[in-house]
Amino acid sequence: MFPARFCSLLFVVVLAVILVIVTAGRPRHRPDNCPTIKLKRQWGGKPSLGLHYQIRPIRFVIIHHTVTSECSGLLKCAEILQNMQNYHQKELEYNDISYNFLIGSDGIVYEGTGWGIRGAHTYGYNGNGTGIAFIGNFVDKLPTDAALQAAKALLACGVRQGELSEDYALIAGSQVISTQSPGLTLYNEIQDWPHWLSNP
């Protein structure tokens, strides 16, 4: 007779082997249709000077634009993001670049503070909101279709991952603070998106 402890261990090992056999060849789980996200370290971002975690899922998504030049490709966008982070940290004395995510004209999403970390994008909504900024100035033009689709995919991905509430509210920065962000043309565009909240 084998000791009970040995039998229990053998049972666990056999289950583990069966699990490996059953799942062999299957793709590892990853959120479907999530956009490409360049992490902060990939675009040369500096570490945050202080982290303040949010309670998830997040209730609000606030759309902004950066009022910089537009960019496509890692090198050009990284230069803009590095300059922006430097300005936010040194001149404005923020802990980090102010947005949670930023989106280039080619549809690549760049991690700012990322999911679940408080940014400094919208006074009164930093603790319970995710700030997404389109890189460029969208007062009289729309971001590219690739950028718009990336934003929608990021939002859907955030819901699937449990980062955003299933009934999150989408608003523009200009609705709740004194700013023209995200620009009038983009502001009109996002009013047709799911989860738009007209009176925050």
Residue pairs with C-beta under 8 A, 6 or more apart in sequence:
2 10
31 157
31 160
31 161
32 160
33 153
33 156
33 157
34 153
34 154
34 157
34 160
35 107
35 108
35 109
35 150
35 153
35 154
35 157
36 107
36 108
36 109
36 150
37 101
37 108
37 109
37 110
37 111
37 154
38 74
38 77
38 108
38 109
38 110
38 111
39 111
40 110
40 111
40 112
40 114
42 74
43 74
43 77
43 78
43 81
43 82
43 110
43 111
44 78
44 81
44 82
45 81
45 82
45 85
45 97
45 111
46 85
46 86
46 89
48 95
48 96
48 113
48 117
49 89
49 94
49 95
49 96
50 95
51 95
51 117
52 95
52 117
52 118
52 127
53 116
53 117
53 118
54 116
54 117
54 118
54 127
54 128
55 128
56 115
56 116
56 162
56 163
57 159
57 162
57 163
57 164
57 165
57 166
57 168
58 116
58 128
58 129
58 130
58 158
58 163
58 164
58 165
58 168
59 128
59 129
59 165
59 168
59 169
60 125
60 128
60 129
60 130
60 168
60 169
60 170
60 171
60 200
61 129
61 130
61 132
61 155
61 164
61 168
61 169
61 170
61 171
61 195
62 121
62 122
62 125
62 129
62 130
62 131
62 132
62 171
62 172
62 173
62 176
63 132
63 133
63 134
63 151
63 170
63 171
63 172
63 173
63 182
63 186
63 187
63 190
64 99
64 121
64 122
64 131
64 132
64 133
64 134
64 172
64 173
64 179
64 181
64 182
65 133
65 134
65 135
65 136
65 137
65 138
65 143
65 181
65 182
65 183
65 186
66 80
66 84
66 99
66 102
66 133
66 134
66 135
66 136
66 137
67 136
67 137
67 181
68 80
68 84
68 135
68 136
68 137
69 80
69 136
70 104
70 105
70 135
70 136
70 137
70 143
71 77
71 79
71 80
71 104
71 105
71 135
71 136
72 104
72 105
72 106
73 104
73 106
74 108
77 102
77 104
77 108
77 110
77 135
80 135
81 97
81 102
81 110
81 135
84 97
85 96
85 97
88 94
88 96
88 97
88 98
88 120
89 95
89 96
89 97
92 98
92 120
94 120
95 120
96 112
96 113
96 117
96 119
96 120
97 112
97 113
97 119
98 112
98 119
98 120
98 121
98 131
99 112
99 113
99 119
99 121
99 131
99 132
99 133
100 112
100 113
100 114
100 115
100 117
100 119
100 121
100 130
100 131
100 132
101 109
101 110
101 111
101 112
101 114
101 130
101 131
101 132
101 133
101 154
102 109
102 110
102 112
102 132
102 133
102 134
102 135
103 109
103 110
103 132
103 133
103 134
103 135
103 143
103 147
103 150
103 151
103 154
104 110
104 135
104 147
105 135
105 136
105 143
105 144
105 146
105 147
106 144
106 146
106 147
107 144
107 146
107 147
107 149
107 150
108 150
109 150
109 151
109 154
110 135
112 119
112 131
112 133
113 119
115 130
115 158
115 161
115 163
116 163
118 126
118 127
119 126
119 130
119 131
120 126
121 129
121 131
121 133
121 173
122 129
122 131
122 173
122 176
122 177
123 176
123 177
124 176
124 177
125 131
125 171
125 176
130 158
130 163
130 164
131 173
132 151
132 154
132 155
133 181
133 182
134 143
134 147
134 151
134 182
134 186
136 143
137 183
138 182
138 183
138 185
138 186
139 180
139 183
139 184
139 185
140 183
140 184
140 185
141 185
142 148
142 185
142 186
142 189
143 186
148 189
152 193
155 164
155 168
155 170
155 195
158 164
158 168
159 165
159 166
159 168
167 195
168 195
169 195
169 197
169 200
170 190
170 193
170 194
170 195
170 196
170 197
171 196
171 197
171 200
172 181
172 182
172 186
172 187
172 190
173 179
173 181
173 182
174 180
174 181
174 182
174 187
175 200
176 200
182 190
190 196
191 198
